[in-house]
Structures are given as structure tokens and as C-alpha cells.
Amino acid sequence: MRLRLSVGLVGIICAASIHAQTLSYPDITYDTVVSSGLSFPIAIAFLDPADPSRFFVIEKNSGRVKLVQNGVVVSTVLDSPVNYASERSLLGIA
């Protein structure tokens, strides 16, 4: 059985990373869902589980929550000042 991991955050982190990613398990694949427009993405929340093409992404250090539609950052829906020293910042979205 071949597994397909298409959770958006995996693709976002891989697209935002400077270094090439390698998979330890050859039966798992990933899709890049956003290739630009994000800085240090840390969490994702789908607006409708039945429609994975629209979701929010949190940027850890900037405090921004961005709306992504069909792989494109459409807008910033929240821009909250954060203190990102050490482990402080936005770390998740409900």
C-alpha cells in the first residue's frame, strides 16, 4: 500500500526551507502547496475540511495569519505584533 501525505504544512515547510528535504520513508510523498509569499510558516488551519484548497497559515515570527487559496497567498487576515525571542511568538492556530 502506498501512502500519500498531502497535508499542506509539510509542503509549506519544504517550500520555505533553504535546504533540500529528504524522506526517510519511501512510501510517503508530499505536495508543495504554497511556493512563495510566506515567511517562517508554523501552523495551518483548513477553512473547510472538504475543501483543502483554502486555509490559513500562521507565520511564527511576524505574527501574521495569511489566507491561501489554490496555492497562492491571497491576503493577510491578521497582523498581530509578537515577541519572537526564544520560544515566544505565534505557535498555533485553532
N, C-alpha and C positions, 0 to 999 in steps of 0.2 A: 504494500500500500504506500502510495506517495503522498506525503503531507504537503500542503501549500499554506504557508504563513503569509497572509496578506494584511495583517494588522498595520494600519497606517504609520504608527510611530516607528516601527522598525525601518521602513523605507525613509522616513523623515530623518531619523538619526543617521542612517547610512549616507543620505544625500548631503547632510550638513557636516559630515566628518571630513577631516583633512586626509586621513589615512584610509587606504583600501580596507574593506571588510572581508573577512573570510568566514565561512560557515563550518562549524565543527561536525554538523550532521548533514550528509549529502542529500538526504531525502527531504530536507526543508528548504524552501525557496522563499524569496521575499520580492516585493514590488516597491519601487520608488514611487511615492505618490505625490511628493512635492519636491521639486528640484531647486527652487530658489525662493527668496523672499522671507526666509526665516533665519533668526539668529539664536542659537542655543535652545532649540525646541526640547521640551522636557516632558510634556504630557499632551494627551489628545482626548477629546470627548466628541463622540458622534452625535449629531443632532437627531438623527432617526436611524436606529439600528438596521432598518430595512433598506436604507439608502446610504451606503458608505462613501458617497461622493461629496458629502457636506459634513464638515466637522470643525471644531475649534482646536487650536493649538496654543499652548502656553509657551512663551519664551521666558526661561528661568531668570536671566539677569536683567532683562529690560522691564519685566512686569507686564508685558503686552499679551493680550489674548487676541489671536487673529482667526478670522473666518477663512476657511479654504473650501473652494468649490471646484470640483473636477480637476484637482491638481494645481490650482492657481490660488495664490493668496489674494482674496478679494478686498478685505478691509481689516482694520484694527477695530475690534469691538470694545476693548477695554485697555486703557493705558494707565496703569497704577504704579506710582513710584515705589520701588522696593530697595531694600538694603541687601545687596548680594554678597557681602563679605562673608567668608567662611561658608556655612551651610544655610545662611538665611537668604530667602527670596521666595518667589512663587514656585512651589514644588508639585502642585497637583491641581486638578480641576474636577468638580463634582458634576 
